[in-house]
Each structure stands twice: as structure tokens, then as C-alpha cells.
Amino acid sequence: MRLYMKFRQTDAPPLAAAKASFSGSTAYRFEQDRRLPSQKIVTRDRRRPDPLTDIFDGEIVPMLQAAPGLRPVAIFEEMQRRHPELSPGIRRTIERRIRAWRALHGTEQDVIFRQVHEPGRMGLSDFTAMGELHVTIAGAALDHRLYHFRLACSGFAHVHVILGGESYVALAEGLQNALWALGGAPREHRSDSLSAAFRNLDKAAREDLTQRYDALCAHYGMEPTRNNRGVAHENGSIESPHGHLKKVVRDALLMRGTADFDDLCAYRQFIDELISRGNARNARRIEAERPSLQALPGRRTCDYEETIVTVTSSGGFTLRKVFYTVPSRLIGHRLRVRLYDDRLDLFIGGTSLMSLPRGRADAKGKHGHVVDYRHVIHALRRKPMALLGLVYRDQLFPRDAYRRTFDRLLERMPERPACKLMVDLLALAHDRGCEADLAAILTAGLDAGTAPDMAILRERFAPDPAALPQVVVHLTPLVAYEALLDGGVGEAA
């Protein structure tokens, strides 16, 4: 329009309009009324009656003043109950009107203050549940969480798969893995008060957990801090990345084509690879922050809980509502147990015995079982009928094929021979080291509807005489020893 007015000083309306790139009719319309289009806007009145005229100021505003946190949908439902003649289509009208009223007359809201993060100052830890991704290990659902550590300044991240809930053991193991992978420690460590770990603990247990957490931070020279309970945005530097982390894992699982992994180690490698890609993108910032970190101590501190258990005549011990089997030679002995998130390390005195996978009780309180058939197979050979009513019978079978085979045997033969045959199968798997191969043969037999034949199986898994090594022993003549003795005596003289 300004261009048109410039050309209009010397040219006629059609020529000035052409130079200004609009039509001659628009030029003549402008000549009749020289107001700009924005100056011609006329505020229109309502096209239909306001349905909230009689109730907004008289009923809705008092409700908002009495209960500022009331949701608009609750007010809408209450208005419908009081005034049945109101149309359901006024919900959006009520929501917009309440939003506008709150903007003018509502209460003050909390303000989030963006922070400038100093290098080497703050590291944050938190846990996030991963059940919604439906990850499975060898077909079995994996109930797990991810421990997530992050540096607020550079964005360095470390993630550790946690099989249980939030606990000091999980925090200590994940935090120390992160610090040693980083190569330094920040001056401050922030967590969310470990609310899940503190739940259902008495006062003494809470104090003990707090002291252990403080000692862990002191070992690395970090000041322990916690955000206010229920105020997640105070942990915003890690709460927000939680959502991004889940999306990255979900996308990677979709591109992988399956959420099933052969074992837990494969899943952990999968998570580690995803996190390492993110750290590689932030490599410059991480390297710039590393000089500001504190040096690590000479060694790690304990990231386990230690307790004493006694092996009972049942060939095992119970810990945290879970029964674990051990070799029967340990019956009657007191063992020292180091309890980690995913395993138990057993000691007798100062001697390390073995590691067992950690089990967890059922959510409803039912006891769990971690059973290794190799620990009890020698006793089952003498008492095969004990298998029939064994408390942990289903956990005794190392693979599903063995359990299905026993169920089939119970259907087709009396209990005593069925138990005897099943114990013989387990003994064969133990003695010949053929657990996986035997399971494949049992699966084929189940599909074909045939019962296992112990004679054929023993021959199938017997040692091959041709494969046995030929050991030839060459004996040294005794006279050679006499020569050595004679020579030694002469030299000595």
C-alpha cells in the first residue's frame, strides 16, 4: 500500500496499482476509502446467547474461589447435575471461560527457575520403571528398572539394569559403576530421597539406610542432597532425560524387531550400546567437564548388604522370603552372604564358595525359590518319590521341556515309575553334561507323543570309546636312577 501511494503521486490509479502488484479495482476501492484493512475490522457481537450468563458469576466463580485446584471437567459435571437443560457441548466453553478467569483472578503459580550448571558440580541419580516396553529374556517377562546417572552440565549418562526395586544396593552399585566409567566424581550428588527404598521401613532401618548412603557419598567426596519429596522438577536435569531414554530404548527395540533377548547379559549390552551413542555425541562437553571432577579414591566401597544364614537340613537357606539351594555338604554351616541386586556371593569364613542368582518373593508375599537340581540330584536318586510333592518342584527343572515331560509321565504311568524315570533323566543331564541336548530330545518326544527310553538315552550320551585318548606311559629303567645316585655321590665326595 505504501508503494502504491508513492507511485500515485505521479501516476494514475491503474498504473500505480500495476507497479504496486495489485489490481486496478483494488486501487479504485482504496481511492474511495483510504483506511487500511486492519482499520476496517469491526468487532462482531455474539451470534447466539451466552449459555453461561446466569451461572458463571453466580455459581462457577464462587466454586473457583473456594477451591482453586478444582478441575474444569468437575465443574462442568456439577453444572450438568444442577442444570439438566445445559447442552453437553458447552464443556469447551466452560474450560475456556475458566482458563480466562484464572489468568485474571487466579492464584499465583510456582515458578521454575532455569539454572546455570557449573562444570563438575552436580551429578543426579534416579530410577525409572521399564515395564511398559515388555522386554523378555528367553520368552520370560523381565520385571526390571533402569538406574540412571547423569551429569547436569555435560550430559554424561550411565544406565544400569536393576532387577529389583529402588534400594541402597541398586543405588550403590549403579552409582559406583557410573563414577568409575566417568573417571571422576562430582562435588554434589542429588537423588529423590529413595522414596521406594524407605517405604515400609521402621525408624531404625531408615536411619541405617541414610547413614550408609551418606558414607557412600563421603567415600567419593560428594555432598549428598535430595530434592523435596513430590517436587519432580527439582530433579529436572534427570527427570526429563528419563522420557528421552525410554523413547530411545523403544525406538531401538522397534528397529531390532523384537524385545526378546537370549539372556540378561545381552540386554545389558544392548542398553550400554544405546547409552554410549549418546555419550559419543556429547564427547566434547564431557571431555571439557572431566578436568573439573574430583579424583576417584583408590578403591570402590561396598555396594552390597551382608548377612549370616544357616544351611538347613532341606539343603538350602531362606533369605528375604526366597529359598536358595546349596551343595548338601554345607548343611549345618553358617554362611556369610553378600547380597547384590542380581546375585548372592556366598562365603564360609573368608573363603569364597559360589555365586547364586538372586531371587525375589512374589508381589503377594508368596515365597520364591532359586533351585539348582545339581545340588539335590544325589539325594533324589535315593528318594525319587520326593519329587512328587516337592515344594519347589517346578523350579527344580532346569528347562521347560523337563517339566512338560514329567507332567506327561504322570498322565501315562503310575506315580512311582514316573518319578523314578524323571529323576533318572535329571541324573543323566547332570552326569553327562547334556542338559540342553537332552531337553531337545525330550521336546521332540513330546511332539511325537513318545515316552523317553533310558536305555537308548544312556547309549546316546555315553562316552565314545573311539574319542577316548590313548595314554602311553613310558617307564624309566631303574638303572638310570642308580647312575644318577652314583654320579651325585662322587661329586659330593
C-alpha positions in Angstrom: 0.0 0.0 0.0 2.9 2.4 0.8 4.4 1.5 -2.6 1.1 2.4 -4.3 0.9 5.7 -2.5 4.4 6.5 -3.7 3.6 5.8 -7.4 0.2 7.5 -7.0 1.9 10.9 -6.7 2.8 10.8 -10.4 0.7 8.1 -12.0 -3.0 7.3 -12.4 -4.6 4.7 -10.2 -4.4 1.7 -12.7 -0.7 2.4 -13.4 0.2 2.9 -9.8 -1.7 -0.3 -8.9 0.2 -2.3 -11.6 3.5 -1.0 -10.3 2.5 -2.0 -6.7 1.4 -5.5 -8.0 -2.3 -5.4 -7.3 -5.4 -4.9 -9.4 -6.9 -1.7 -10.6 -10.2 -2.5 -8.9 -8.4 -2.7 -5.6 -6.9 0.7 -6.4 -10.2 2.3 -7.1 -11.7 0.7 -3.9 -8.8 2.2 -1.9 -9.4 5.6 -3.5 -12.9 5.6 -2.1 -11.9 4.6 1.4 -8.2 5.1 2.3 -8.3 3.2 5.6 -6.0 0.2 5.9 -7.6 -3.2 6.1 -6.6 -3.5 9.8 -8.5 -0.3 10.5 -11.7 -1.6 9.0 -12.1 -4.6 11.4 -15.4 -4.4 13.2 -15.9 -6.3 16.4 -18.8 -8.6 15.8 -21.4 -9.4 18.5 -22.3 -12.8 19.7 -24.3 -14.9 17.2 -26.0 -16.9 19.9 -27.0 -16.4 23.5 -24.3 -17.0 26.1 -25.2 -20.2 27.9 -23.2 -19.3 31.0 -24.7 -15.8 31.6 -26.8 -16.8 34.6 -24.4 -19.3 36.2 -20.8 -18.3 35.7 -20.5 -15.3 38.0 -23.1 -16.7 40.5 -22.1 -20.4 40.7 -18.8 -21.2 39.0 -16.7 -18.2 40.2 -17.6 -19.0 43.9 -16.5 -22.6 43.3 -13.2 -21.5 41.8 -12.6 -19.1 44.7 -13.3 -21.7 47.3 -11.3 -24.5 45.7 -8.7 -23.1 43.3 -7.4 -26.5 42.3 -10.8 -27.7 41.1 -10.7 -29.2 37.5 -12.9 -27.6 34.8 -14.3 -31.0 34.0 -15.6 -31.5 37.6 -17.2 -28.1 37.4 -18.8 -29.0 34.1 -20.3 -32.2 35.5 -21.6 -30.3 38.6 -23.3 -27.7 36.4 -24.9 -30.5 34.3 -26.2 -32.1 37.6 -27.6 -28.7 38.8 -28.9 -27.6 35.4 -30.0 -30.6 33.2 -31.1 -28.3 30.5 -27.4 -27.4 29.7 -26.1 -28.8 26.5 -23.1 -31.3 26.7 -21.5 -29.1 24.0 -20.7 -26.3 26.4 -17.8 -28.2 28.1 -15.2 -26.4 25.9 -16.9 -23.1 26.6 -16.6 -23.7 30.4 -13.0 -24.7 30.1 -12.1 -21.6 28.0 -14.0 -19.3 30.4 -12.4 -20.8 33.5 -8.9 -20.5 31.9 -9.5 -16.8 31.1 -10.9 -16.2 34.6 -7.8 -17.8 36.2 -5.5 -15.7 34.1 -7.0 -12.6 35.5 -8.1 -13.6 39.1 -6.4 -17.0 39.8 -3.8 -17.8 42.4 -0.1 -17.4 41.9 1.7 -20.5 40.5 5.0 -22.0 41.2 7.8 -20.6 39.0 10.6 -22.9 37.7 14.0 -21.1 37.7 16.3 -22.2 35.0 19.8 -22.9 36.3 23.3 -22.4 35.0 25.2 -25.6 35.7 28.7 -25.4 36.9 31.1 -28.0 35.5 32.0 -30.8 37.9 29.4 -29.6 40.4 26.3 -31.9 40.2 25.5 -35.4 39.4 22.0 -36.8 39.6 20.6 -40.3 40.2 17.1 -41.7 39.7 15.3 -44.9 38.8 12.7 -45.4 36.1 10.4 -48.4 35.5 10.6 -50.1 32.1 7.6 -52.5 32.3 5.7 -50.7 29.6 8.3 -51.8 27.0 7.6 -55.5 27.7 11.2 -56.7 27.5 11.6 -60.5 27.7 14.5 -62.8 28.4 14.2 -66.2 26.6 10.5 -65.6 26.4 10.0 -64.8 30.1 8.9 -61.2 31.1 11.7 -59.2 32.7 10.5 -57.2 35.6 13.2 -54.5 35.9 14.0 -50.8 36.3 16.9 -48.7 35.0 19.2 -46.9 37.3 20.0 -43.6 35.5 23.0 -41.3 36.4 23.6 -38.0 34.7 26.0 -35.1 34.9 23.9 -31.9 34.9 26.5 -29.8 33.0 27.8 -32.0 30.2 25.0 -34.6 30.0 27.2 -37.7 30.6 24.9 -40.6 31.2 25.2 -44.1 32.7 22.4 -46.6 32.9 22.4 -49.9 34.8 19.7 -52.6 34.6 18.1 -53.2 38.0 16.2 -56.4 38.6 14.6 -55.4 41.9 13.1 -52.1 43.2 14.8 -49.0 44.3 17.3 -49.9 47.1 20.6 -48.8 48.6 22.3 -51.8 46.9 21.0 -50.8 43.5 21.9 -47.2 44.0 25.4 -48.0 45.3 26.2 -50.4 42.5 24.9 -48.2 39.7 26.4 -45.0 41.1 29.9 -46.6 41.5 29.7 -48.1 38.1 28.9 -44.7 36.7 31.7 -42.9 38.6 34.4 -45.3 37.5 33.2 -45.3 33.9 33.3 -41.5 34.1 36.7 -41.4 35.7 35.8 -38.8 38.4 33.2 -37.7 40.9 31.1 -34.5 41.0 31.2 -32.4 44.2 27.4 -32.9 44.8 25.1 -35.9 44.3 21.4 -35.5 44.2 18.7 -38.2 44.5 15.0 -38.2 45.0 15.2 -39.4 48.7 14.9 -43.1 47.6 11.2 -43.0 48.5 10.6 -46.5 47.4 13.6 -47.8 49.4 12.3 -46.1 52.5 8.8 -47.3 52.2 7.7 -49.8 54.9 10.9 -49.4 56.9 11.0 -48.6 60.6 12.8 -45.6 62.0 16.0 -47.6 62.8 16.1 -49.0 59.3 15.6 -45.6 57.8 18.5 -44.1 59.8 20.7 -47.0 58.9 20.0 -46.6 55.2 20.6 -42.8 55.4 24.0 -43.4 57.2 25.1 -45.9 54.6 24.1 -43.5 51.8 26.0 -40.6 53.5 29.0 -42.9 53.9 28.9 -43.8 50.2 28.9 -40.2 49.2 31.7 -39.3 51.7 33.9 -42.1 50.2 33.8 -40.2 46.9 33.9 -36.8 48.4 30.4 -35.9 47.2 27.9 -33.8 49.2 24.6 -35.8 49.3 21.5 -33.7 48.6 17.9 -34.6 48.0 15.1 -32.8 46.2 11.8 -32.1 48.1 9.5 -35.1 48.1 6.9 -34.9 45.4 8.6 -32.0 43.5 10.0 -33.8 40.5 11.1 -30.6 38.6 13.8 -30.1 41.2 15.4 -33.1 39.6 14.6 -31.8 36.2 18.1 -32.5 34.8 17.4 -36.2 35.0 13.6 -36.4 35.1 13.3 -35.0 31.6 16.0 -37.3 30.2 14.0 -40.3 31.6 11.4 -39.7 29.0 14.0 -39.4 26.2 15.7 -42.5 27.4 12.5 -44.6 27.2 11.8 -43.3 23.7 15.4 -44.2 22.6 15.0 -47.7 24.0 11.6 -48.1 22.5 12.7 -47.0 19.1 15.8 -49.3 19.2 13.6 -52.3 20.1 11.3 -51.5 17.2 14.2 -51.3 14.8 15.6 -54.5 16.3 12.3 -56.2 15.5 11.9 -57.9 18.9 12.0 -57.2 22.6 13.2 -60.7 23.4 16.8 -61.3 24.4 18.7 -64.6 24.9 19.9 -63.6 28.4 20.2 -60.7 30.7 23.8 -60.1 29.6 22.6 -59.5 26.0 20.0 -57.0 27.2 22.6 -55.1 29.3 24.9 -54.9 26.3 22.0 -53.5 24.3 21.4 -50.8 26.8 25.1 -50.0 27.2 25.4 -49.5 23.4 22.5 -47.1 23.3 23.9 -45.0 26.1 27.4 -45.0 24.6 26.0 -43.5 21.4 24.5 -40.6 23.4 27.8 -40.1 25.3 29.7 -40.1 22.0 27.5 -37.2 20.8 28.3 -35.2 23.9 32.0 -36.2 23.9 33.3 -32.6 23.6 31.3 -31.4 26.6 32.1 -34.4 28.7 35.8 -34.1 28.0 35.6 -30.4 28.9 34.0 -31.2 32.2 36.3 -34.1 33.2 39.1 -31.8 34.5 36.6 -30.2 36.9 35.7 -33.6 38.5 37.2 -34.9 41.7 39.7 -37.7 41.6 38.4 -41.2 42.4 39.5 -42.9 45.6 41.9 -45.8 45.5 39.1 -48.4 45.5 35.4 -48.9 45.4 33.4 -49.1 48.6 30.9 -51.9 49.4 27.8 -52.0 47.2 26.2 -54.9 48.9 24.4 -55.9 52.0 26.0 -58.6 54.2 24.1 -61.1 56.4 24.6 -64.5 58.0 22.5 -67.5 57.1 22.4 -71.2 58.3 22.0 -74.0 55.8 19.1 -76.2 57.0 18.5 -79.9 56.5 16.5 -79.0 53.4 19.8 -78.4 51.6 19.5 -74.6 51.5 18.7 -71.4 53.3 15.9 -68.8 53.3 16.8 -65.1 52.8 14.3 -62.3 52.1 11.4 -64.8 51.6 13.4 -66.7 49.0 14.7 -70.3 49.4 18.2 -71.0 47.9 19.7 -74.5 47.4 23.4 -75.1 48.0 25.5 -78.3 48.0 24.4 -80.6 50.8 27.8 -80.8 52.3 27.1 -77.3 53.7 24.2 -78.4 55.8 24.6 -77.1 59.3 27.2 -74.5 58.4 26.8 -70.8 58.8 27.4 -68.8 55.6 28.2 -65.2 55.1 26.1 -63.8 52.2 26.8 -60.6 50.2 23.5 -59.5 48.8 23.8 -57.7 45.4 21.0 -56.6 43.2 21.3 -59.5 40.8 23.3 -62.1 42.7 24.3 -63.6 46.1 28.0 -64.2 46.8 28.5 -67.0 49.5 31.4 -67.3 51.8 32.3 -69.7 54.6 34.7 -67.8 56.8 36.9 -65.9 54.4 36.7 -68.5 51.6 34.5 -67.7 48.6 32.2 -70.6 47.8 29.9 -69.6 44.9 27.5 -67.1 43.4 23.8 -67.6 43.1 21.3 -65.6 41.0 19.2 -63.5 43.3 15.5 -64.4 43.5 12.6 -62.3 44.7 9.4 -63.1 46.5 6.1 -62.9 44.8 4.3 -59.5 45.0 1.6 -61.1 47.0 4.0 -62.3 49.6 4.4 -65.9 48.4 7.9 -67.3 49.0 10.2 -67.7 46.0 12.7 -70.4 45.1 16.1 -70.4 43.5 16.9 -74.1 42.9 19.8 -75.9 41.2 18.9 -79.5 40.6 22.7 -80.4 40.7 22.6 -79.6 44.4 20.0 -82.2 45.3 20.1 -84.8 42.5 22.2 -87.2 44.6 19.6 -87.2 47.3 16.7 -87.5 44.8 18.3 -90.7 43.4 17.8 -92.3 46.8 14.3 -90.8 47.3 12.8 -90.4 43.9 9.2 -90.2 45.3 10.1 -87.0 47.0 9.8 -85.3 43.6 6.1 -85.8 43.5 5.2 -83.4 46.3 8.3 -81.3 46.3 7.6 -77.7 47.3 9.9 -76.3 44.6 9.3 -79.0 42.0 8.6 -76.6 39.2 11.7 -74.5 39.9 13.8 -77.7 40.1 13.5 -78.5 36.4 16.3 -76.6 34.6 14.2 -76.2 31.4 10.6 -76.3 30.4 11.0 -79.5 28.5 11.8 -81.4 31.7 8.7 -80.1 33.4 6.4 -80.9 30.5 8.0 -84.4 30.3 7.2 -85.0 34.0 3.6 -83.9 33.5 3.3 -86.3 30.5 4.8 -89.1 32.5 2.3 -88.6 35.4 -0.5 -88.8 32.9 0.6 -92.1 31.3 2.1 -94.2 34.1 1.8 -94.7 37.9 3.5 -92.1 40.1 6.4 -94.2 41.4 7.8 -95.2 38.0 7.1 -91.7 36.7 9.2 -90.2 39.5 11.9 -92.7 39.1 12.2 -92.1 35.3 12.2 -88.3 35.8 15.0 -88.5 38.4 17.0 -90.7 36.1 16.6 -88.1 33.3 17.8 -85.3 35.6 20.7 -87.5 36.8 21.7 -88.2 33.2 21.7 -84.5 32.4 23.9 -83.9 35.4 26.3 -86.8 35.0 26.9 -86.5 31.2 26.7 -82.7 30.9 23.9 -82.9 28.3 21.2 -80.7 29.7 20.5 -78.8 26.5 20.8 -81.7 24.1 18.6 -83.9 26.3 16.0 -81.1 26.5 15.9 -81.0 22.7 15.3 -84.8 22.6 12.6 -84.6 25.2 10.9 -81.8 23.3 10.9 -83.9 20.1 9.5 -86.9 22.1 6.7 -84.7 23.5 5.8 -83.5 20.0 5.8 -87.1 18.7 3.9 -88.4 21.7 6.6 -91.0 22.8 8.0 -91.6 26.2 11.7 -91.3 26.9 13.7 -94.6 26.8 16.5 -94.5 29.4 18.5 -97.3 27.7 18.6 -95.5 24.4 19.4 -92.2 26.1 22.2 -93.6 28.1 23.7 -95.1 25.0 23.2 -91.9 23.1 25.1 -89.8 25.7 27.6 -92.4 26.7 31.3 -91.6 26.1 32.5 -92.6 22.6 35.3 -95.2 23.1 36.9 -94.0 19.8 37.1 -90.5 21.2 38.9 -91.6 24.4 42.6 -90.6 24.3 45.3 -93.3 24.1 47.6 -92.7 27.0 51.0 -94.4 26.7 53.2 -94.4 29.7 57.0 -94.9 29.2 58.6 -96.2 32.3 62.2 -95.1 33.0 64.6 -98.1 33.8 65.6 -98.2 37.4 69.3 -98.4 36.4 69.1 -94.8 35.3 68.4 -93.8 38.9 71.4 -95.7 40.0 73.6 -93.8 37.6 72.2 -90.5 39.0 72.9 -91.6 42.5 76.5 -92.8 41.7 77.3 -89.5 40.0 75.9 -87.5 42.8 77.9 -89.3 45.5 81.2 -88.9 43.6 80.7 -85.2 43.2 79.8 -84.8 46.8 83.0 -86.6 47.9 
